[in-house]
Amino acid sequence: MNDKLLLKGFIYSIISALCYACLAIFVKIGYENGLSTQTMLTFRFLFAAISMFLIFALTNIKILKANINTIFNAFILGSILYTAQSFFFFESLKYVSASITELLLYIYPAAVTLLSSVIFKEKLRRIKIFYILLIIIGFAFIFGDAFYSRLELKGVIFGLCAMLTYSFFLILSQKFTKKGNPLTLAFYTILFAAASFSAIHLPKDIFNMNINQYVIILSMSLISTTMAVLFLYKAVNTIGASLTGVFSSIEPVATIILSIIFLSDKLSLYQFTGGIIIIIGIVIANIYNLKTKKEPSQS
């Protein structure tokens, strides 16, 4: 891989990570502006599905063509797992800060590794055990704060549910994207999520929102969903999934910085310590995955 490709992939990864990092901020601002969880989720996915459809229809209509297996896989991912994960994530943000919700979500590398070892019988090497322990220790600091009443336990539980459903989502996504265009699967996953939330909460309140609420929902839809997904796949296509994962490790850091700037969030010493330990664990996990992906081509 030449330096030019690496730089392009790095830029795509950073843009995608920053877009995803903004989601928690948009949700918190949405709550402050009177938007409900269901309204934000319904219109986030509805506008994202519409914008992605228009982009693909104008640039590469082949992406919209899907076989029955892709449709079924997208239904499982979108209508069940992504719907549940998004609901838990948004609900967590009602009770705890954007920084804490994001850090709880980023326990997923440990969960994915443990689940993969159980489901796919993947060997737990020492380095895997090490970064799993780091992430668990970091979580223990945050969870301990909940018991000392600095955090609402309900928010931590919702955050953990978001992390667990996201872990299953990633495991199945990796399996489903082995065949076919991953962007096709991504589009129909978002489309099914939009359909699920629209069925739960009919999008009739679109005419009752004010300008601020429209801006917030369009931001989380176009920036933290459409742009985030498109730049993520551009990064993966340019430099591969493992290297993209390493660069994308800045997402929780970006969320913390953005929440301090725009939401005046403050982390306690326990939360800060736990966050740093989790981020170190995430970086080690991603670097390890990068190394193991390279090993076959070097031999």
C-alpha positions as CSV (number, residue, x, y, z in Angstrom):
1,M,0.0,0.0,0.0
2,N,1.4,3.4,-1.0
3,D,1.5,6.5,1.1
4,K,-1.2,8.2,-1.0
5,L,-3.7,5.4,-0.4
6,L,-2.9,5.3,3.3
7,L,-3.5,9.0,3.6
8,K,-6.8,8.8,1.8
9,G,-7.9,5.9,3.9
10,F,-6.8,7.7,7.1
11,I,-8.8,10.8,6.1
12,Y,-11.9,8.7,5.3
13,S,-11.6,6.8,8.6
14,I,-11.3,10.0,10.6
15,I,-14.3,11.7,8.8
16,S,-16.4,8.6,9.5
17,A,-15.3,8.4,13.1
18,L,-16.1,12.1,13.7
19,C,-19.5,11.8,12.1
20,Y,-20.3,8.8,14.3
21,A,-18.9,10.7,17.3
22,C,-21.4,13.5,16.7
23,L,-24.4,11.3,17.1
24,A,-24.5,11.2,20.9
25,I,-24.1,15.0,20.9
26,F,-27.1,15.5,18.5
27,V,-29.2,13.2,20.6
28,K,-28.5,15.1,23.8
29,I,-29.3,18.4,22.1
30,G,-32.5,16.8,20.6
31,Y,-33.7,15.9,24.1
32,E,-32.9,19.5,25.3
33,N,-35.1,20.7,22.4
34,G,-38.1,18.6,23.2
35,L,-37.6,15.7,20.8
36,S,-38.6,12.2,21.9
37,T,-36.6,9.0,21.5
38,Q,-39.1,7.6,18.9
39,T,-39.3,10.8,16.9
40,M,-35.5,11.1,16.6
41,L,-35.0,7.4,15.7
42,T,-37.8,7.3,13.2
43,F,-36.7,10.3,11.2
44,R,-33.0,9.6,11.6
45,F,-33.3,6.3,9.7
46,L,-36.1,7.5,7.4
47,F,-34.1,10.5,6.1
48,A,-30.9,8.4,6.0
49,A,-32.6,5.7,3.9
50,I,-34.0,8.4,1.5
51,S,-30.6,10.2,1.2
52,M,-28.7,6.9,0.6
53,F,-31.3,5.8,-2.0
54,L,-30.9,9.1,-3.9
55,I,-27.1,9.0,-3.7
56,F,-26.9,5.4,-5.0
57,A,-29.6,5.9,-7.7
58,L,-27.5,8.8,-9.1
59,T,-24.0,7.3,-8.7
60,N,-24.2,3.5,-8.8
61,I,-27.7,2.0,-9.1
62,K,-26.3,-1.5,-9.0
63,I,-25.8,-1.0,-5.2
64,L,-29.6,-1.0,-4.9
65,K,-30.0,-4.4,-6.5
66,A,-30.2,-7.1,-3.8
67,N,-31.0,-10.9,-3.9
68,I,-33.3,-12.6,-1.4
69,N,-30.5,-13.6,0.9
70,T,-29.3,-10.0,1.3
71,I,-32.8,-8.8,1.9
72,F,-33.3,-11.4,4.6
73,N,-29.9,-10.7,6.2
74,A,-30.7,-6.9,6.2
75,F,-34.1,-7.7,7.8
76,I,-32.4,-9.5,10.7
77,L,-29.8,-6.7,11.1
78,G,-32.0,-3.7,10.6
79,S,-35.5,-4.7,11.9
80,I,-34.1,-6.5,15.0
81,L,-30.5,-5.8,16.0
82,Y,-30.0,-2.2,14.7
83,T,-33.4,-1.2,15.9
84,A,-32.8,-2.6,19.4
85,Q,-29.2,-1.2,19.6
86,S,-30.3,2.3,18.5
87,F,-33.2,2.4,21.0
88,F,-30.9,1.3,23.9
89,F,-28.2,3.9,22.9
90,F,-30.7,6.8,22.7
91,E,-32.4,5.7,26.0
92,S,-29.0,5.6,27.7
93,L,-28.4,9.2,26.7
94,K,-31.5,10.2,28.6
95,Y,-29.8,9.3,31.9
96,V,-26.0,9.6,31.5
97,S,-23.6,11.8,29.6
98,A,-22.7,11.4,26.0
99,S,-19.1,10.5,27.0
100,I,-20.3,7.6,29.3
101,T,-22.7,6.2,26.8
102,E,-20.0,6.2,24.1
103,L,-17.5,4.6,26.4
104,L,-20.0,1.9,27.4
105,L,-20.6,1.2,23.7
106,Y,-16.9,0.8,23.1
107,I,-16.7,-2.1,25.5
108,Y,-17.8,-4.1,22.4
109,P,-14.4,-5.3,21.3
110,A,-14.2,-7.4,24.5
111,A,-17.8,-8.6,24.0
112,V,-17.2,-9.5,20.3
113,T,-14.0,-11.4,21.2
114,L,-15.7,-13.4,24.0
115,L,-18.8,-14.1,21.9
116,S,-16.6,-15.2,18.9
117,S,-14.7,-17.6,21.1
118,V,-17.9,-19.2,22.3
119,I,-19.8,-19.2,19.0
120,F,-17.0,-19.7,16.5
121,K,-14.5,-21.4,18.9
122,E,-11.9,-18.8,18.2
123,K,-8.8,-19.2,20.3
124,L,-8.4,-16.7,23.2
125,R,-4.7,-15.7,22.9
126,R,-2.9,-13.9,25.7
127,I,-3.1,-10.5,24.0
128,K,-6.9,-10.9,23.6
129,I,-7.2,-11.8,27.3
130,F,-5.1,-8.7,28.1
131,Y,-7.2,-6.2,26.2
132,I,-10.4,-7.8,27.4
133,L,-9.2,-7.4,31.0
134,L,-8.2,-3.8,30.3
135,I,-11.7,-3.0,28.9
136,I,-13.4,-4.8,31.8
137,I,-11.3,-2.9,34.4
138,G,-12.2,0.4,32.6
139,F,-15.8,-0.5,32.8
140,A,-15.5,-1.4,36.5
141,F,-14.4,2.2,37.2
142,I,-17.5,3.6,35.4
143,F,-19.9,1.0,36.9
144,G,-18.5,1.7,40.3
145,D,-19.4,5.4,39.9
146,A,-23.0,4.4,39.2
147,F,-23.2,2.7,42.6
148,Y,-21.7,5.8,44.3
149,S,-24.7,7.8,42.8
150,R,-22.6,9.8,40.4
151,L,-24.3,8.1,37.5
152,E,-27.9,6.8,37.0
153,L,-27.7,3.0,37.0
154,K,-30.6,2.9,34.5
155,G,-28.4,4.8,31.9
156,V,-25.5,2.4,32.5
157,I,-27.8,-0.6,32.0
158,F,-29.2,0.8,28.7
159,G,-25.7,1.6,27.6
160,L,-24.6,-2.0,28.3
161,C,-27.7,-3.3,26.4
162,A,-26.7,-1.1,23.4
163,M,-23.2,-2.5,23.5
164,L,-24.3,-6.2,23.7
165,T,-26.8,-5.8,20.8
166,Y,-24.1,-3.9,18.8
167,S,-21.7,-6.8,19.4
168,F,-24.2,-9.3,17.9
169,F,-24.8,-6.9,15.1
170,L,-21.1,-6.7,14.2
171,I,-20.6,-10.5,14.4
172,L,-23.6,-11.2,12.1
173,S,-22.5,-8.2,9.8
174,Q,-19.1,-9.8,9.3
175,K,-20.7,-13.1,8.4
176,F,-23.3,-11.6,6.0
177,T,-20.8,-9.3,4.2
178,K,-18.6,-12.1,3.0
179,K,-20.7,-12.4,-0.1
180,G,-22.1,-9.5,-2.0
181,N,-21.6,-5.7,-1.8
182,P,-21.5,-4.5,1.8
183,L,-23.0,-1.2,0.8
184,T,-26.1,-3.0,-0.4
185,L,-26.4,-4.7,2.9
186,A,-25.9,-1.4,4.7
187,F,-28.5,0.4,2.7
188,Y,-31.2,-2.2,3.3
189,T,-30.3,-2.6,6.9
190,I,-31.0,1.1,7.4
191,L,-34.1,0.8,5.3
192,F,-35.5,-2.0,7.5
193,A,-34.6,0.0,10.7
194,A,-36.5,3.0,9.2
195,A,-39.5,0.7,8.5
196,S,-39.4,-0.7,12.0
197,F,-39.3,2.6,13.8
198,S,-42.0,4.0,11.4
199,A,-44.3,1.1,12.2
200,I,-43.7,1.7,16.0
201,H,-44.0,5.5,15.7
202,L,-45.9,6.8,12.7
203,P,-43.9,9.7,11.2
204,K,-46.9,12.0,11.4
205,D,-45.2,14.6,13.7
206,I,-43.0,15.8,10.8
207,F,-45.4,18.8,10.4
208,N,-45.3,19.7,14.1
209,M,-41.6,20.3,14.5
210,N,-39.8,23.6,14.6
211,I,-36.7,24.7,12.7
212,N,-34.3,23.7,15.5
213,Q,-35.8,20.2,15.7
214,Y,-35.5,19.7,11.9
215,V,-31.9,20.8,11.9
216,I,-31.1,18.4,14.8
217,I,-32.8,15.4,13.1
218,L,-31.3,16.1,9.7
219,S,-27.8,16.4,11.3
220,M,-28.0,13.1,13.0
221,S,-29.5,11.5,9.8
222,L,-27.2,13.0,7.2
223,I,-24.0,13.4,9.2
224,S,-24.1,10.7,11.8
225,T,-25.7,8.1,9.6
226,T,-25.4,8.6,5.8
227,M,-22.0,10.3,5.8
228,A,-20.7,8.1,8.5
229,V,-21.6,4.9,6.7
230,L,-20.4,6.1,3.2
231,F,-17.0,7.3,4.5
232,L,-16.6,4.1,6.6
233,Y,-17.0,2.0,3.5
234,K,-14.7,4.2,1.4
235,A,-12.1,3.8,4.1
236,V,-12.5,0.0,4.2
237,N,-12.3,-0.2,0.4
238,T,-9.1,1.9,0.4
239,I,-7.1,0.5,3.3
240,G,-9.0,-2.5,4.6
241,A,-11.2,-3.1,7.7
242,S,-8.4,-3.6,10.2
243,L,-6.5,-0.4,9.5
244,T,-9.8,1.5,9.4
245,G,-10.6,0.1,12.8
246,V,-7.3,1.4,14.2
247,F,-7.9,4.9,12.9
248,S,-11.5,4.8,14.0
249,S,-10.5,4.3,17.6
250,I,-10.6,8.1,17.9
251,E,-14.4,8.0,18.0
252,P,-14.9,7.8,21.8
253,V,-12.2,10.4,22.3
254,A,-13.9,12.7,19.8
255,T,-17.3,12.2,21.6
256,I,-15.7,13.1,24.9
257,I,-14.1,16.3,23.5
258,L,-17.3,17.3,21.7
259,S,-19.4,16.7,24.8
260,I,-17.1,18.9,26.9
261,I,-17.2,21.7,24.3
262,F,-20.9,21.6,23.3
263,L,-22.6,20.0,26.4
264,S,-20.3,21.2,29.2
265,D,-19.9,17.6,30.3
266,K,-17.5,16.8,33.1
267,L,-16.0,13.5,33.9
268,S,-15.3,12.4,37.5
269,L,-11.8,11.0,38.3
270,Y,-13.3,7.5,38.2
271,Q,-15.0,8.0,34.9
272,F,-11.9,9.6,33.3
273,T,-9.7,6.8,34.5
274,G,-12.1,4.2,33.3
275,G,-12.4,5.9,29.9
276,I,-8.6,6.1,29.4
277,I,-8.3,2.3,30.3
278,I,-11.1,1.4,27.9
279,I,-9.6,3.5,25.0
280,I,-6.2,1.8,25.6
281,G,-7.9,-1.6,25.4
282,I,-9.7,-0.6,22.2
283,V,-6.4,0.6,20.5
284,I,-4.6,-2.6,21.5
285,A,-7.6,-4.7,20.2
286,N,-7.6,-2.9,16.8
287,I,-3.8,-3.0,16.4
288,Y,-3.9,-6.8,17.2
289,N,-6.6,-7.3,14.6
290,L,-4.5,-5.4,12.1
291,K,-1.5,-7.5,12.8
292,T,-3.3,-10.8,12.6
293,K,-5.0,-9.8,9.3
294,K,-1.5,-9.0,7.8
295,E,0.1,-12.3,8.9
296,P,-1.3,-14.5,6.2
297,S,-0.1,-12.3,3.4
298,Q,3.4,-12.1,4.9
299,S,3.9,-15.9,5.1
